[in-house]
Amino acid sequence: MRRAVILLLLWGGMELLLSLDKGDHTASSETLLVFGFLILAAYTVGEIVTVVQLPKVTGYLAAGILFGPSALGVISLHSIAELAPVSRLAVALIAFLAGAELRWTELRDRAKPLLTMLGVELALSFAAIMGLLVVARSYVPFLSGLPMPETLVLSALFASVAIVHSPAVVMALLTETRARGPVARTTLGMVLVADIVVVLLFSGLLAIARTAVPTSASASGPSLGMVAWEIGGSLLVGAALGGAIALYMRFVKRELLLFAIVVTFFGSEIARLAHVEVLLTLLVAGFVVENGTKQGAAELLHAMERSAAPVFVVFFALAGAAIMVRDVLLIWPIAVAVVAVRAIAIAFGCHVGARLSRAGHMERRYVWMGLVAQAGVAIGLVAVVSEVYPERGAQMATLFLAVIAINQLLGPVLSRIALKNSGEIETGSGQGSSEPALAAETAARTP
Amino acid sequence: MSGPLLLILAVAVAYLAAHVAFDWLARRFLIISGAEYLLLGILLGPQIANVLSVEVMASFSPLVTLSLGWVGAIVGTQFHIPSLVRVRALSYRVAFGEAMLTLIFVALVELAVMEWWLGMSELDAVAPAVALGAIAAVSAPAGIGIVARHLGRRSALLRQLEITTAIDALVAIVAIGLLLALRHPGDMAVSRPITPTEWVVISLGIGIIGGAMFELFLGGERDEDRLFISLAGAIILTSGAAAFLHLSPIFTAMVMSATLVNLSSNREAIVRTLHSSERPFYFVLLIFAGATWEPSLRAWVIPVLLYLVARAVAKAGGARLAARLTGTLTTLGPHWGRALLGQGPLALALGLEYVRMPNAPVPNVVFTAAIAAVLLLDISSAWMVHSVVEPLTADADRTPRPAGDVS
């Protein structure tokens, strides 16, 4: 009740303030206002939804939809665009934190089940989504009226993007629940490796598509050399950045909150200038720091989690605000079909992969649920398609954003159910039980 | 290399320098860090290297507003009424006397300078004169803390200095907050124009209602990470609302945090959380203040020089007069006002607020005065405090303590 009153007060206050605007305000003052409102409103909705056992991430997304342009309109499209740097910062933070969660010894031990499950799951999802689009091509806007070869190519392109997962949602949930069990760790490993695989697959398919389906646009897709640099360069830049951070942690190790923010900004800016993948660069940096220092990066990670908290709240709220409900409603039958087929394929693929690699019972049953959510990289890849094929790409983007919208809402809920049912978080408290909570882990690793 | 990247590097280098060099210097030679970031901002800004171009500065404007709000919120946490009532009323009389005398004296001197030297009308000259008076009232508290640690003990004078710097900040922030409200451009979509008094009430209202609402929001929250999210949201929203309405973010954030600490049962955690994150905002503020500076060679020399002289006279004389009027001159010493000469980030923050005020007359004169004062006085502020406090402490040590004195 208290939270609902706060939400109403916040909304009322914002409406009052925004109604005073004559349209001649500087963008920055409105941006800051919306930023502050989003932190508090989304955080409040996040707290409210935990009452019904939903993850906070779902609450943040719901707050974005509620206050976004599709519903109450407190957050305008202009504000969403103005707050884009926050989303970029969030992606960088997520990547660094995710990389630091990966331990080399653990990866080595889990490599077989992880790669087998991922391989089977991605292959099955790709084939199932592509098959669905080909079969239902007369109902898919971007495939209607196309001859079979082009239908196959564009369906493959769509499927290569649709199989991607969401490291952001997985990391946010692991941070929220502090789960550190086998299901959590396998899920995290899979979503991270999947990103690299998908970027490679997508780039290859786009190159084929550009030959098979000529584009009217002058924009060119990524060449093979560019893709190689994006991946290789990310590894190089990320390793260098990670090495520098490790040195800092060894010799200076002070003002970690400020250092965490500087590192993330610096990393994403360097990646942007070097034309390498931000996500992969920061992921490698986090991995190098965690595995290249004796004490690990526990203190830095704690500082980073702290600075990341408000950024995550706004990041997911903005993702929710960007969901155009009307667009989703226009093409909901085919979007729901893609979501259903993808989810079934992921579940089946994980099950088969886990059996083949003799993974544990819990992983066999629950890992797939953490792979349903989508965002981040997927949206970026769709934007590339839209650049290469302006007309068909735009239709593809609409369908894809509808699929992402459904998966974004469904994914966190399924992830939480998976972690709860596998016994890696306690009901209600949100704290990890089978593995040490992050705070305890941090304390234990701190000298 | 891009502007944002260089800015990140600048902040990183600045803060490493602070730790490697200036922390040591502060302990060893009582030198306070701060002015070097300001200098860095001037070097990187549009006047010299243009790394922080006007466009880059505009894109970071929300961050500057947030930094202003954070500074205001930290000042506001000092006004916890149950703690304040434990201090003798005499201490407040001295502090308010010194702050008001400084504000009025400097404002009158500057009013005369603006009218006679710059040829401004009385109506136009009032705003910069009051702004300079308010900025003059501010005293840097950092030197006092360093000297207290250096001497390893606390004295009545040090306590009085702490109270005085808090009251100086209060007087200065309120003066700037009122100035912005009273000179509001009135560019709002409302059925009738909002009067200046109503803008003052709105400024206060945002702070008080914000503080009360955030207390409801925080509840009994003790977890520092959750507190951080909530406080960050509260300060961003309050300072954003003030900036949106062309009011003072420092003033509204100060009122908000003062309300919050008085309503909350969780004051210590709130204060700790706010202080744990203050340094990055100070760095941002100082660097951007330096980069924002636009020197005007035509007419600024006399008003700025007079500001420095008038402030020194007002601080020394005002403090002495206030102590004499309240009968505390023997305890505080005749030169205790010298310990209040230092100026730090708050003075710059108030200068920045004035510069950002719509249609502010002679903004660069006011800002140049604030920058000059910080560059000249920030580094030496701890020495000045030490030169006043140390002899009195030594005297107190030599004086035999009467039986029963436990002070």
HADDOCK unambig.tbl for C-alpha pairs under 7 A between the chains (distance, minus, plus):
assign (segid A and resid 6 and name CA) (segid B and resid 217 and name CA) 6.51 0.50 0.50
assign (segid A and resid 20 and name CA) (segid B and resid 188 and name CA) 5.27 0.50 0.50
assign (segid A and resid 20 and name CA) (segid B and resid 189 and name CA) 4.75 0.50 0.50
assign (segid A and resid 20 and name CA) (segid B and resid 190 and name CA) 6.44 0.50 0.50
assign (segid A and resid 21 and name CA) (segid B and resid 188 and name CA) 5.95 0.50 0.50
assign (segid A and resid 21 and name CA) (segid B and resid 189 and name CA) 5.86 0.50 0.50
assign (segid A and resid 22 and name CA) (segid B and resid 188 and name CA) 5.82 0.50 0.50
assign (segid A and resid 22 and name CA) (segid B and resid 189 and name CA) 5.14 0.50 0.50
assign (segid A and resid 25 and name CA) (segid B and resid 244 and name CA) 6.98 0.50 0.50
assign (segid A and resid 28 and name CA) (segid B and resid 61 and name CA) 6.22 0.50 0.50
assign (segid A and resid 28 and name CA) (segid B and resid 62 and name CA) 5.39 0.50 0.50
assign (segid A and resid 29 and name CA) (segid B and resid 62 and name CA) 6.49 0.50 0.50
assign (segid A and resid 29 and name CA) (segid B and resid 240 and name CA) 5.77 0.50 0.50
assign (segid A and resid 29 and name CA) (segid B and resid 243 and name CA) 5.58 0.50 0.50
assign (segid A and resid 29 and name CA) (segid B and resid 244 and name CA) 4.89 0.50 0.50
assign (segid A and resid 30 and name CA) (segid B and resid 244 and name CA) 6.06 0.50 0.50
assign (segid A and resid 32 and name CA) (segid B and resid 62 and name CA) 5.61 0.50 0.50
assign (segid A and resid 32 and name CA) (segid B and resid 236 and name CA) 6.48 0.50 0.50
assign (segid A and resid 32 and name CA) (segid B and resid 240 and name CA) 5.00 0.50 0.50
assign (segid A and resid 33 and name CA) (segid B and resid 236 and name CA) 6.84 0.50 0.50
assign (segid A and resid 33 and name CA) (segid B and resid 237 and name CA) 5.21 0.50 0.50
assign (segid A and resid 33 and name CA) (segid B and resid 240 and name CA) 4.30 0.50 0.50
assign (segid A and resid 33 and name CA) (segid B and resid 241 and name CA) 5.67 0.50 0.50
assign (segid A and resid 36 and name CA) (segid B and resid 233 and name CA) 4.73 0.50 0.50
assign (segid A and resid 36 and name CA) (segid B and resid 234 and name CA) 6.71 0.50 0.50
assign (segid A and resid 36 and name CA) (segid B and resid 236 and name CA) 4.71 0.50 0.50
assign (segid A and resid 36 and name CA) (segid B and resid 237 and name CA) 4.12 0.50 0.50
assign (segid A and resid 37 and name CA) (segid B and resid 237 and name CA) 5.87 0.50 0.50
assign (segid A and resid 39 and name CA) (segid B and resid 233 and name CA) 5.38 0.50 0.50
assign (segid A and resid 40 and name CA) (segid B and resid 230 and name CA) 6.67 0.50 0.50
assign (segid A and resid 40 and name CA) (segid B and resid 233 and name CA) 5.59 0.50 0.50
assign (segid A and resid 258 and name CA) (segid B and resid 280 and name CA) 6.00 0.50 0.50
assign (segid A and resid 262 and name CA) (segid B and resid 8 and name CA) 6.33 0.50 0.50
assign (segid A and resid 262 and name CA) (segid B and resid 12 and name CA) 6.83 0.50 0.50
assign (segid A and resid 266 and name CA) (segid B and resid 5 and name CA) 6.41 0.50 0.50
assign (segid A and resid 266 and name CA) (segid B and resid 8 and name CA) 6.29 0.50 0.50
assign (segid A and resid 269 and name CA) (segid B and resid 5 and name CA) 6.16 0.50 0.50
assign (segid A and resid 306 and name CA) (segid B and resid 225 and name CA) 5.78 0.50 0.50
assign (segid A and resid 309 and name CA) (segid B and resid 229 and name CA) 6.50 0.50 0.50
assign (segid A and resid 310 and name CA) (segid B and resid 229 and name CA) 5.25 0.50 0.50
